[in-house]
Amino acid sequence: MAIQRMDHVGIVVEDLPAAIGFFVALGLELQSEASVGGDWVGRVIGLDDVEAEIAMLQTPDGQGRIELARFGSPPARAGDRQAAANTAGLRHVTFAVDDLEAAVAGLKAHGAELVGEVVRYENSYLLCYVRGPEGILVELAEPIG
């Protein structure tokens, strides 16, 4: 058995429209939105009485996808929205961008904030972390050199 590819990363949110807007501002394309629920969903994720709204977004090259989910039932558990980058668990998603400064400015218009600062990693990348809606951490990487 071999992995074929990574399909998507799932992120649970409370404000689905704000999260969609954040990722669309970053440049992802909204593929679909749907309501899911019922026995089959509960069996897959190990919860009872599941009802959720989901949105699938895709990178422009079609190689990466993000699934955003807002649970109506059972309600989502609260997390630490200000968790630092070194907190155990899935912490961030990284996107390559062609203009880091423009990407940061566009995301700030959607309420995002720069976590640290923009730094240059050798002659390879400009890098930064941005915290978006609901504490979602996104790393932006602009290839240079």
Secondary structure, 3 states (H helix, E strand, C coil): CCCCCCCCEEEECCCHHHHHHHHHHHCCEEEEEEEEECHHHHHHHCCCCCEEEEEEEECCCCCCEEEEEEEEECCCCCCCCCCCCCCCCCCEEEEECCCHHHHHHHHHCCCCEECCCCEEECCCEEEEEEECHHHCEEEEEEECC
